[in-house]
Amino acid sequence: MRSFELTVLVLVYSGIMIFFLVPFKSKETKCPITFKESLLHITFHKKALLALLLINFLLIAIWFGYKQEIYHFNAHSGYPPISSDSKGIFYMCALLGYTVILYVTLALWISLKNLKRRVE
């Protein structure tokens, strides 16, 4: 995968995850909330379920995509069978790691925004 394609995929994935994890404006509380409460706030609302479904779908797609690639290579190459599950597992771990980083960054951003609102 080229760097441009990877950049576009990361931007699209980030945008979709941010959309799913940011609660609706009517659900936000007026009082300042801490980081822990911010994590709970962005986790337990209706759109967060869609984010969880997106992550599950992508993990399953990555796993079956690499399994199919290995099967196709083994069935049609004429070479001895290979097993490159480590590449698929690496991409799955990278996706989960990026999602956790995005989740924590979003929670920090919401906490800081609420603290600034409190100071003003």
C-alpha positions as CSV (number, residue, x, y, z in Angstrom):
1,M,0.0,0.0,0.0
2,R,1.4,3.4,-1.0
3,S,1.8,6.2,1.6
4,F,-0.9,8.3,-0.1
5,E,-3.4,5.5,0.0
6,L,-2.6,4.8,3.7
7,T,-2.9,8.6,4.5
8,V,-6.3,8.7,2.9
9,L,-7.5,5.6,4.7
10,V,-6.2,7.0,8.1
11,L,-8.0,10.3,7.5
12,V,-11.3,8.7,6.5
13,Y,-11.1,6.2,9.5
14,S,-10.2,9.1,11.9
15,G,-13.1,11.2,10.6
16,I,-15.6,8.4,10.9
17,M,-14.4,7.4,14.4
18,I,-14.5,11.0,15.6
19,F,-18.0,11.4,14.3
20,F,-19.1,8.2,16.1
21,L,-17.4,9.0,19.4
22,V,-18.3,12.6,19.8
23,P,-21.7,12.7,21.6
24,F,-24.6,14.9,20.4
25,K,-24.6,18.4,21.7
26,S,-27.8,17.9,23.6
27,K,-26.2,15.1,25.6
28,E,-23.2,17.2,26.8
29,T,-23.3,18.3,30.4
30,K,-22.9,21.9,31.4
31,C,-20.6,21.3,34.4
32,P,-16.9,20.6,33.9
33,I,-16.0,17.0,33.7
34,T,-12.7,15.3,34.4
35,F,-10.8,13.0,32.1
36,K,-12.3,9.9,33.6
37,E,-15.8,11.2,33.2
38,S,-15.0,12.3,29.7
39,L,-13.9,8.8,28.8
40,L,-17.2,7.4,30.2
41,H,-19.1,10.2,28.5
42,I,-17.8,9.4,25.0
43,T,-18.1,5.7,25.6
44,F,-21.7,5.3,26.7
45,H,-23.9,7.0,24.1
46,K,-25.8,5.7,21.0
47,K,-23.2,6.5,18.3
48,A,-20.4,4.7,20.2
49,L,-22.1,1.4,19.3
50,L,-21.5,2.3,15.7
51,A,-17.9,2.9,16.3
52,L,-17.6,-0.5,18.0
53,L,-19.3,-2.2,15.0
54,L,-16.9,-0.4,12.7
55,I,-13.9,-1.6,14.6
56,N,-15.2,-5.2,14.6
57,F,-16.0,-5.1,10.9
58,L,-12.5,-3.8,10.1
59,L,-10.8,-6.4,12.2
60,I,-12.8,-9.2,10.7
61,A,-12.1,-7.8,7.2
62,I,-8.4,-7.6,7.8
63,W,-8.2,-11.1,9.2
64,F,-10.3,-12.8,6.4
65,G,-8.5,-10.7,3.8
66,Y,-5.1,-12.1,4.9
67,K,-6.5,-15.6,5.3
68,Q,-7.8,-15.5,1.7
69,E,-4.5,-14.2,0.4
70,I,-2.6,-17.0,2.1
71,Y,-5.1,-19.6,0.8
72,H,-4.9,-18.2,-2.8
73,F,-1.1,-18.2,-2.7
74,N,-1.0,-21.8,-1.4
75,A,-3.6,-23.0,-3.8
76,H,-2.2,-21.5,-7.0
77,S,1.5,-20.9,-6.6
78,G,2.9,-24.4,-6.8
79,Y,5.4,-23.5,-4.0
80,P,5.4,-25.1,-0.5
81,P,2.6,-23.8,1.7
82,I,3.2,-20.6,3.6
83,S,1.7,-19.0,6.7
84,S,2.0,-15.3,7.1
85,D,-0.5,-14.7,9.8
86,S,1.9,-12.3,11.5
87,K,1.3,-9.6,8.9
88,G,-2.4,-9.7,9.4
89,I,-2.1,-9.7,13.2
90,F,0.3,-6.7,12.9
91,Y,-2.2,-4.7,11.0
92,M,-5.0,-5.7,13.4
93,C,-2.8,-4.6,16.4
94,A,-1.9,-1.4,14.6
95,L,-5.6,-0.6,14.0
96,L,-6.5,-1.3,17.6
97,G,-3.5,0.9,18.8
98,Y,-4.5,3.7,16.5
99,T,-8.1,3.5,17.7
100,V,-7.0,3.6,21.4
101,I,-4.8,6.6,20.7
102,L,-7.6,8.4,18.8
103,Y,-10.0,7.6,21.7
104,V,-7.8,8.9,24.4
105,T,-6.9,12.0,22.4
106,L,-10.6,12.7,21.8
107,A,-11.3,12.3,25.5
108,L,-8.5,14.7,26.4
109,W,-9.7,17.2,23.9
110,I,-13.2,17.1,25.3
111,S,-11.9,17.5,28.9
112,L,-9.7,20.4,28.0
113,K,-12.6,22.1,26.1
114,N,-14.9,21.7,29.1
115,L,-12.2,23.1,31.4
116,K,-11.7,26.1,29.2
117,R,-15.4,26.7,29.2
118,R,-15.4,26.6,33.0
119,V,-12.6,29.2,33.2
120,E,-14.3,31.6,30.9
